[in-house]
């Protein structure tokens, strides 16, 4: 005769269901246990809540907490800590604090630390400080975990000075910085580019720093291109008997690849075996992508073919990108076929890469063929792929095909898709259809943004309106009116488009007034806008306006702030300059400390 289920067998089964993440069955079993008069005990309920919180299912966990109360079980501090911590991790700070304040049992250090974590995630630094003060008052003083939580979040938010202040206060509470504390600070210094400070802090650690601390400094040194110091620090790690592991090698290789030093990355890869390390797929992917990004497709292909570890879809996609950039379309097709044979099916990124590069090269028909084959590989086109095709069709003046594709999209079109189609309508001077498309965007809750209006403004400046006799001088009234009436705040792109039109129409006063408006609206011209304006002025030899821009306090302030364009002092320059003086200015570094593209154009046109 079979034995009837009991608390032990049910609890064992419940543990198995939670381990298999069969949450519906687990909840049904709990309900059945309660109905049968054999409810779970405190430990079993706690196990279920722990499993649910570990998987982020905090709402279900709170439901189980209510069931504990109904069954007369003791809801101890441990289950509350689990739920409060999970709520904090999920960013549901108010709910975490509310539950913390409603706990029927006395909070312990873990309860407080979970609440502090929630406050830090919500950047409520003052409240976190008050809670730490409360901990002392309620005879539950903060520990290293409390302070490390605050320090970690402060560093993550870039508030390194505040983090250092917290470190200095730790001894007042009987706490000392540990490896976690120093690792967080060293990493924050490196992330901000303060590599020397990171090194100094590393040297000040009163015990031998661990690999994590060294790795954080290595990252900063790599980003700062201080490769000699990288070598010295690695040698120091070896002297200190610290393991140079795969993560450390991967960091160095990745940074070398990002800096274009892919050959050195390969050398580091080859050295790994001397330290008992084996390269993994991530390192090979970094190197292949590095070769591709810097135009060495043959080297990428050579490494791709010789790599000993199994390739993944990322490897294939990087290699595919290189072949597409080199316009080796036949090899790209073979690579996609190879992916299927290697049981590494193409994904959306694979097709997006192919379609994007085909469209860039004007091969839109081929891109459409690739697009139509996607379902064969169980891939559905996403909004990025649709946008690429719509833009490619618009660039080829196939605006009706672009609109058809836009209207047949199974996913919701975004602003970029509409803007790409709008560009095609503007190129074809179909202004009425362009207006209808903008109205459709509004109807479909996809309002035009700065890019949309910059496309309109730019094309209106270039094409004008379909009215016969529309002159160059009044052509700009429509785009300027549009600029003044856009529902969103115009950005630099919008203003630059209108400014370019004003320069083409030689409306210099209006151009200078528009620039002044940009400053008033906290949208100062960028480097490209300044270069375009200066080039236009120099082409018609209005160099005095260039000089006026250089000595203007407003322009100079913004230029210094941006640290891109740098106009030097123009003392001693006359307002009207001869051709020879223009040549002197164009190439004299003390006159203009930026790429004199516009002046070069002026010189080229001077007999």
C-alpha positions in Angstrom: 0.0 0.0 0.0 1.5 3.3 -1.1 2.4 5.8 1.6 0.4 9.0 1.9 2.4 12.2 1.2 3.7 13.9 4.4 5.5 17.1 5.2 8.9 15.6 4.4 8.0 14.2 1.0 6.1 17.3 0.1 9.0 19.6 1.1 11.4 17.5 -0.9 9.1 17.6 -4.0 8.7 21.4 -3.4 12.5 21.9 -3.3 12.8 20.0 -6.6 10.1 22.1 -8.3 11.8 25.3 -7.2 15.1 24.0 -8.4 13.6 23.3 -11.8 11.9 26.7 -11.8 8.5 25.1 -12.1 6.8 28.0 -10.2 3.2 27.3 -11.1 3.5 23.7 -9.9 5.3 24.8 -6.8 2.6 27.3 -5.9 -0.1 24.6 -6.6 1.7 22.2 -4.3 1.9 24.8 -1.5 -1.9 25.4 -1.9 -2.6 21.6 -1.9 -0.5 21.2 1.3 -2.5 23.9 3.0 -5.8 22.4 1.9 -4.8 18.9 3.1 -4.0 20.3 6.6 -0.3 19.6 6.2 1.0 23.1 5.4 4.7 23.8 4.9 6.7 24.7 8.0 8.8 27.9 8.4 11.9 26.3 6.8 9.9 25.1 3.7 8.3 28.5 3.3 11.6 30.2 3.7 13.1 27.9 1.0 10.4 28.8 -1.5 10.8 32.6 -0.8 14.5 32.3 -1.2 14.2 30.5 -4.6 11.6 33.1 -5.8 13.8 36.0 -4.8 16.9 34.5 -6.3 15.0 34.6 -9.6 13.6 38.1 -9.2 10.0 36.9 -8.6 9.4 39.1 -5.6 5.7 39.5 -6.1 5.2 35.8 -5.8 7.5 35.8 -2.8 5.3 38.4 -1.1 2.3 36.2 -1.8 4.0 33.3 -0.1 4.8 35.6 2.8 1.1 36.2 3.2 0.4 32.5 3.1 2.9 32.0 6.0 0.8 34.4 8.1 -2.4 32.5 7.2 -0.8 29.2 8.2 0.3 30.6 11.6 4.0 30.3 10.7 6.6 32.7 12.1 7.7 35.2 9.5 11.2 35.7 10.7 13.8 38.3 9.9 15.4 36.0 7.3 12.5 35.9 4.9 11.9 39.6 5.3 15.6 40.2 4.4 15.3 38.1 1.3 12.3 40.1 0.0 13.7 43.6 1.0 17.0 42.8 -0.7 15.2 41.6 -3.9 13.0 44.7 -4.0 16.1 46.8 -3.6 17.9 45.0 -6.4 14.9 45.5 -8.7 14.9 49.2 -8.0 11.6 49.1 -6.1 13.0 51.2 -3.3 9.8 52.6 -1.8 8.3 49.1 -1.5 11.5 47.8 0.1 11.5 50.6 2.7 7.8 50.2 3.4 8.3 46.5 4.1 11.4 47.3 6.2 9.3 49.7 8.3 6.4 47.2 8.7 8.6 44.2 9.8 6.9 42.5 12.8 10.4 41.4 14.0 13.5 43.5 14.9 15.7 44.3 11.9 19.2 42.9 12.0 22.3 44.0 10.2 21.2 42.3 7.0 17.9 44.1 7.0 19.6 47.4 7.4 22.1 46.7 4.7 19.4 45.7 2.3 17.5 49.0 3.0 20.8 50.9 2.6 21.3 49.2 -0.7 17.9 50.3 -1.9 18.4 53.9 -0.9 21.8 54.0 -2.7 20.3 52.5 -5.8 17.7 55.4 -5.7 20.6 57.9 -5.1 19.0 58.9 -1.8 22.3 59.6 -0.2 21.0 61.7 2.7 18.4 59.1 3.7 21.1 56.4 3.6 23.2 58.5 6.0 20.2 58.9 8.3 19.6 55.2 8.3 23.2 54.5 9.2 22.8 56.9 12.1 19.7 55.1 13.1 21.6 51.8 13.1 23.9 53.1 15.7 21.0 54.5 17.8 19.2 51.1 17.7 22.3 49.2 18.8 22.9 47.6 15.4 26.1 49.4 14.2 27.0 49.4 10.5 29.6 47.0 9.4 32.1 46.8 6.4 29.3 45.6 4.1 27.2 48.7 5.0 30.0 51.1 4.1 31.1 49.1 1.1 27.6 49.3 -0.3 27.5 53.1 0.0 31.1 53.4 -1.4 30.4 51.1 -4.3 27.2 53.0 -5.4 28.9 56.4 -4.9 31.8 55.2 -7.1 29.4 53.8 -9.7 27.6 57.2 -9.9 31.0 59.0 -10.3 30.9 60.6 -6.8 34.4 59.5 -5.9 35.2 62.4 -3.6 32.1 61.5 -1.5 33.2 57.9 -1.5 36.6 58.9 -0.1 34.8 60.9 2.6 32.8 57.8 3.6 36.1 55.8 3.7 37.6 58.3 6.1 34.6 58.0 8.4 34.7 54.2 8.6 37.1 54.1 11.7 34.6 56.2 13.7 32.3 53.2 13.5 34.9 50.6 14.2 35.2 49.5 10.6 38.3 49.3 8.3 38.5 49.4 4.5 39.0 45.9 3.0 39.8 44.6 -0.4 36.4 45.3 -1.7 36.6 49.0 -0.6 40.0 49.5 -2.2 38.9 47.7 -5.4 35.9 50.0 -5.8 38.0 53.1 -5.3 40.8 52.0 -7.5 38.3 51.1 -10.3 36.6 54.4 -9.9 39.8 56.3 -10.3 40.7 54.3 -13.4 37.3 54.8 -14.9 37.7 58.6 -14.5 41.1 58.5 -16.1 42.9 59.4 -12.8 45.4 56.6 -13.3 48.2 58.2 -11.2 45.8 58.5 -8.3 44.7 54.9 -8.8 48.4 53.8 -8.7 49.0 55.9 -5.6 46.0 54.3 -3.9 47.2 50.9 -4.9 50.6 51.6 -3.4 49.0 52.8 -0.1 47.0 49.6 0.6 48.4 48.3 3.9 48.4 44.7 2.7 49.2 43.0 -0.6 46.5 44.1 -3.1 44.6 41.3 -4.8 44.3 40.7 -8.5 41.1 42.7 -8.8 42.8 45.8 -7.6 45.7 45.4 -10.0 43.3 44.7 -12.8 41.5 47.9 -12.3 44.7 49.9 -12.5 45.7 47.9 -15.6 42.5 48.9 -17.3 43.2 52.6 -16.6 46.8 52.3 -17.9 45.6 50.6 -21.0 43.0 53.2 -21.7 45.7 55.9 -21.2 48.0 54.2 -23.7 50.7 53.7 -21.0 51.8 50.4 -22.3 55.2 50.5 -20.6 53.6 51.0 -17.2 51.2 48.1 -18.1 54.2 45.8 -18.6 55.8 47.0 -15.3 52.6 46.4 -13.4 52.2 42.9 -14.8 55.8 42.2 -13.8 55.0 43.5 -10.3 52.0 41.1 -10.1 54.2 38.2 -11.0 56.8 39.2 -8.3 53.9 39.4 -5.8 52.9 35.8 -6.7 49.5 37.0 -8.0 47.9 35.0 -10.8 47.8 36.5 -14.2 44.5 34.9 -15.2 42.4 34.8 -18.4 40.4 37.8 -17.3 43.6 40.0 -17.0 44.9 38.8 -20.4 41.4 39.4 -21.9 41.4 43.0 -20.6 44.8 43.8 -22.0 44.0 42.2 -25.4 40.6 44.0 -25.6 42.2 47.4 -24.8 45.0 46.9 -27.4 42.4 46.0 -30.0 40.3 49.1 -29.2 43.4 51.3 -29.6 44.2 49.7 -33.0 47.2 47.8 -31.7 45.8 44.5 -32.8 49.2 43.0 -33.7 50.4 43.5 -30.1 47.2 41.9 -29.0 48.1 38.8 -31.0 51.5 38.8 -29.3 49.9 38.9 -25.8 47.6 36.0 -26.9 50.6 33.9 -27.9 52.3 34.7 -24.5 49.3 33.3 -22.5 50.5 29.7 -22.5 53.7 30.7 -20.7 51.5 31.7 -17.7 49.3 28.6 -17.8 46.4 30.3 -19.5 44.4 29.4 -22.6 42.8 32.0 -24.9 39.1 31.8 -25.0 36.5 32.7 -27.7 36.0 36.2 -26.3 39.7 37.1 -26.9 39.7 35.7 -30.4 36.5 37.7 -31.1 38.2 40.9 -29.8 41.2 40.3 -32.1 39.1 39.5 -35.2 36.9 42.5 -34.6 40.0 44.6 -34.1 41.5 43.5 -37.4 38.2 44.2 -39.1 37.7 47.7 -37.6 41.2 48.7 -38.7 40.9 47.4 -42.2 43.0 44.2 -41.9 40.4 41.8 -43.3 43.0 39.3 -44.5 44.6 39.1 -41.0 41.1 38.7 -39.5 40.4 35.8 -41.9 43.7 34.2 -41.2 43.0 34.3 -37.5 39.4 33.2 -38.0 40.6 30.0 -39.9 43.4 29.1 -37.5 41.6 29.7 -34.1 41.6 26.4 -32.1 38.4 27.1 -30.1 34.9 26.7 -31.5 33.5 29.8 -33.2 30.3 31.3 -32.0 27.8 33.5 -33.7 29.7 36.7 -32.6 32.8 35.4 -34.3 31.0 34.8 -37.5 29.3 38.2 -37.4 32.6 40.0 -36.8 34.1 38.2 -39.8 31.1 38.9 -41.9 31.4 42.6 -41.1 35.0 42.5 -42.4 34.0 40.7 -45.6 31.2 43.2 -46.2 33.4 46.2 -45.7 35.8 44.8 -48.2 32.9 44.1 -50.6 33.7 40.4 -50.8 30.1 39.5 -51.2 30.6 36.0 -52.5 32.8 35.1 -49.5 30.2 36.7 -47.2 27.5 34.4 -48.7 29.7 31.4 -48.2 30.3 32.4 -44.6 26.6 32.5 -43.9 26.2 29.1 -45.4 29.1 27.8 -43.3 27.3 29.0 -40.2 24.4 26.7 -40.8 26.7 23.8 -41.4 28.6 24.5 -38.2 25.4 24.5 -36.2 25.8 28.2 -35.5 22.7 29.6 -37.2 22.7 33.2 -38.3 20.8 35.6 -36.1 19.3 39.1 -36.5 22.7 40.7 -36.2 24.0 38.6 -39.1 21.3 39.7 -41.5 21.4 43.3 -40.2 25.1 43.4 -41.0 24.6 42.1 -44.5 21.6 44.3 -45.3 23.3 47.4 -43.8 26.5 47.1 -45.9 24.6 46.2 -49.1 22.4 49.3 -48.7 25.5 51.4 -48.0 27.0 50.3 -51.3 23.8 50.9 -53.2 23.0 47.2 -53.6 19.4 47.6 -52.3 18.0 44.8 -54.5 20.5 42.3 -53.0 19.7 43.6 -49.6 16.0 42.9 -50.2 16.9 39.3 -51.3 18.7 38.8 -48.0 15.8 40.3 -46.2 13.4 37.9 -47.8 15.5 34.9 -46.8 15.4 35.7 -43.1 12.3 33.6 -42.3 14.1 30.5 -43.7 16.6 30.9 -40.7 13.8 31.5 -38.2 14.8 35.2 -38.0 12.3 38.0 -38.0 13.3 41.5 -39.2 13.5 44.0 -36.4 12.9 47.7 -36.6 16.6 48.4 -37.3 16.6 46.2 -40.4 13.4 47.9 -41.7 14.9 51.3 -41.1 18.1 50.3 -43.0 16.0 49.1 -46.0 13.7 52.1 -46.0 16.7 54.4 -45.9 18.5 52.5 -48.6 15.4 52.7 -50.9 15.0 56.4 -50.2 18.7 57.0 -51.0 18.1 55.2 -54.4 15.0 57.5 -55.0 12.7 54.6 -54.7 10.4 56.4 -52.3 7.2 54.5 -53.2 8.9 51.2 -52.4 10.2 52.7 -49.1 6.6 53.8 -48.2 5.2 50.4 -49.1 7.8 48.7 -46.8 7.0 51.2 -44.1 3.3 50.6 -44.3 3.7 46.8 -44.3 6.0 46.6 -41.3 4.7 44.0 -38.8 6.5 45.8 -35.9 5.8 49.3 -34.9 7.8 51.8 -36.9 9.9 54.3 -34.9 10.8 57.9 -35.6 14.0 56.8 -37.5 11.9 54.7 -40.0 9.5 57.6 -40.7 12.4 60.1 -41.0 14.1 57.8 -43.5 11.0 57.7 -45.7 10.5 61.4 -45.2 14.0 62.0 -46.6 13.0 60.2 -49.8 9.9 62.3 -50.1 11.9 65.5 -49.7 14.5 64.4 -52.2 11.6 63.9 -54.7 10.1 67.3 -53.7 6.8 65.6 -52.7 6.1 68.2 -50.0 2.4 67.4 -49.7 3.2 63.7 -49.1 5.9 64.7 -46.6 3.3 66.7 -44.6 0.9 63.8 -44.7 3.6 61.5 -43.4 4.3 63.8 -40.4 0.6 63.9 -39.6 0.6 60.1 -39.7 3.5 60.0 -37.3 1.5 62.2 -34.9 -1.6 60.0 -35.3 0.4 56.8 -34.5 1.9 58.3 -31.4 5.4 58.6 -33.0 6.0 62.3 -32.9 8.7 63.9 -35.1 12.0 64.6 -33.4 15.0 66.9 -34.1 16.3 64.6 -36.8 12.9 64.6 -38.6 12.8 68.4 -38.7 16.4 68.8 -39.6 15.7 66.6 -42.7 12.8 68.9 -43.6 14.8 72.1 -43.0 17.8 70.9 -44.9 15.8 69.8 -47.9 13.7 72.9 -47.9 16.9 75.0 -47.9 18.2 73.0 -50.9 15.1 72.4 -52.9 12.7 75.2 -51.9 9.0 74.8 -52.7 7.3 73.6 -55.9 6.0 77.2 -56.6 7.5 78.5 -59.8 9.9 81.4 -59.5 10.7 80.6 -55.9 14.0 82.6 -55.5 17.1 81.8 -53.5 16.4 84.7 -51.2 12.9 83.7 -50.1 13.5 80.0 -50.3 14.6 80.1 -46.7 11.4 81.5 -45.3 9.7 78.1 -45.1 12.6 76.3 -43.3 13.1 79.3 -40.9 9.4 79.4 -40.1 9.6 75.6 -39.5 12.6 76.0 -37.3 10.7 78.5 -35.1 7.6 76.4 -34.9 8.9 72.8 -34.3 7.1 71.2 -31.3 10.5 69.9 -30.0 13.5 72.0 -29.0 15.6 72.3 -32.1 19.1 70.8 -31.8 22.4 71.7 -33.4 21.5 69.6 -36.5 18.3 71.6 -37.1 20.1 74.9 -36.7 23.0 73.9 -38.8 20.7 72.9 -41.6 19.1 76.3 -41.6 22.4 78.0 -41.2 23.8 76.2 -44.2 20.9 77.5 -46.3 21.4 81.1 -45.1 25.1 80.9 -46.0 24.3 79.6 -49.5 21.9 82.5 -49.9 24.5 84.9 -48.6 22.2 86.2 -45.8 25.0 86.8 -43.4 23.1 89.1 -41.0 20.4 86.4 -40.6 23.1 83.8 -40.2 24.8 85.7 -37.4 21.4 86.3 -35.8 20.6 82.6 -35.9 24.0 81.8 -34.3 23.2 84.3 -31.5 19.8 82.5 -31.0 21.6 79.2 -30.7 23.7 80.6 -27.8 20.6 82.1 -26.2 18.9 78.7 -26.3 21.9 76.9 -24.9 22.5 75.1 -28.1 25.9 76.4 -29.3 27.3 75.6 -32.7 29.5 72.6 -32.8 32.8 72.1 -34.6 31.2 71.2 -38.0 28.9 74.2 -37.9 31.7 76.6 -37.2 33.9 75.0 -39.9 31.0 75.3 -42.4 30.4 78.9 -41.5 34.0 79.9 -41.6 34.5 78.1 -44.9 31.5 80.0 -46.5 32.8 83.3 -45.3 36.3 82.7 -46.5 35.2 81.6 -49.9 33.7 85.1 -50.5 36.6 86.8 -48.6 34.5 88.1 -45.7 37.4 87.3 -43.5 36.5 90.2 -41.1 33.5 88.3 -40.0 35.8 85.3 -39.3 38.0 87.5 -37.2 34.9 88.9 -35.4 33.9 85.4 -34.6 37.3 84.7 -33.2 37.4 87.6 -30.9 33.8 87.5 -29.8 33.6 86.7 -26.1 30.5 84.5 -26.5 32.0 82.3 -29.2 35.4 82.1 -27.4 33.7 81.0 -24.2 31.8 78.2 -25.9 34.9 77.2 -27.9 37.0 76.9 -24.7 34.2 75.0 -23.1 34.0 72.5 -25.9 37.8 72.3 -26.2 37.5 71.4 -29.9 37.8 74.6 -32.0 40.4 76.9 -30.6 40.7 80.5 -31.9 43.9 82.2 -30.8 44.4 85.9 -30.1 44.0 88.0 -33.2 45.8 91.1 -32.1 47.5 93.0 -34.9 45.2 91.7 -37.7 43.6 94.3 -39.9 40.0 94.1 -40.8 40.5 94.0 -44.5 43.2 91.5 -45.6 45.0 91.1 -48.9 45.5 87.8 -50.5 49.0 87.5 -49.2 47.8 88.2 -45.6 45.2 85.5 -46.1 47.9 83.1 -46.9 49.8 84.0 -43.8 46.7 83.6 -41.6 45.8 80.3 -43.2 49.0 78.7 -42.2 50.1 80.7 -39.1 49.4 78.6 -36.0 49.3 81.6 -33.7 46.4 83.0 -35.8 44.2 79.9 -36.1 44.7 76.8 -34.1 42.3 74.6 -36.0 42.2 72.8 -39.3 41.9 75.7 -41.7 39.7 73.9 -44.2 37.7 76.9 -45.1 40.8 79.1 -45.6 42.4 76.4 -47.7 39.4 76.6 -50.0 39.7 80.4 -50.2 43.4 80.1 -51.1 42.7 77.5 -53.7 40.3 79.9 -55.4 42.8 82.8 -55.3 44.7 83.4 -58.5 
